[in-house]
């Protein structure tokens, strides 16, 4: 390719797309990096995210870990309808809700 035969318009067009593409790549990588940091912070600050994922429609406001038996965890969960005792058990590969009981 002979650089002296390229017109000014063609050169500026190529440079414009190169700058735009570079900015797009930087923006995507920065967004993914920020999302990863937020996800790591969520898992570090709230290690028991499973209860929020497993009971999405319960309206959980606050949870307190009462007992940890390794493969079973008991929680006191504050919901819009009152307090509940939630028992999570670990299956072969994932956690599941074993029992939910309304507290009086």
N, C-alpha and C positions, 0 to 999 in steps of 0.2 A: 504494500500500500504506500503510495507516494503522498506524504503529508502536504506537500506544496500544491497539490492539485485539488485539495478539498476546499469547498467554498466556506466562507465565514458562517453562513446560515447552517450548513450541515455540521460544522464543528461545534457551534453553540448548541445545536439540537442534541448532539451526542453527549456533550458535557452536562446539559440540563438533565437528561435521563439518568446519567451516572450519579449525579448529586441526589436526585430524587430517589433513586433505588437505594443508595447508601443510607439516606435518612429513614427510609422505610424499614430497612434491615435493622438499624439501630433502635428504632421505636418498637419493633416486634420483640427483639431480644430484651430490651428494658422492661417491657410489659410482662414477659414471661418470668424474668428475674424477680420482679416485684410480686407477682402472684406466688412464686415459690417461697419467697420470704414470708408472705402473709400466711401461706399454708403451714409452713414450719412453725411460725409463731402460734397459730391456732392449735397445733398438736402439742406444742410445748406448754402453753398456758392452760389448756384444757385437755389433758391426756385422755379423758373419757368422753370423747366425741361420739362414741358409739351410741350412747343413750339418746343424743339429739338426733342422730341419723335414723335410729330404729323407731323412735316415737315422734315423727314429724308433726302429726296432727294433734298431739296432746297439749300443745301450748305451754311447753316447759319454760319456766322463768328462772329457776335456780335448782341446782342439784347438789346434794351432799353425799359423799361416800360414807356409808355406815360400816361396811364390812367388806374385806377383800380376802377371799379364800383361794386365790390363784386362778382357778377356772370358773369362779362364780363371784359376782359383785352385787352388793345390796346398796341401793340408793334411796334417799329420801328426796323426792322430787316435788317442787312447788309448781303447781299448774294454776290455770285460771279457775278451775273447778275445785281447788283445794289441794291438800297434800296427798301424795301417793307413795307407796312402797313399791319400788321397781327392782326386780331381780333379773340380772343379766347372766347368762351362762355362755361359756365358750364351747362351741361345737368342734368339729374336726378342723375347720379352717377359719371360722368367723364367730362373732358374738351374736346371740339372739335373745329376745325377751322371753324369759321363762315364766314370769309371774308379774302381774300388776294388781295392787290392792289399794283401795281407797282407805285413807286414814281418817279417823273421826276426830 
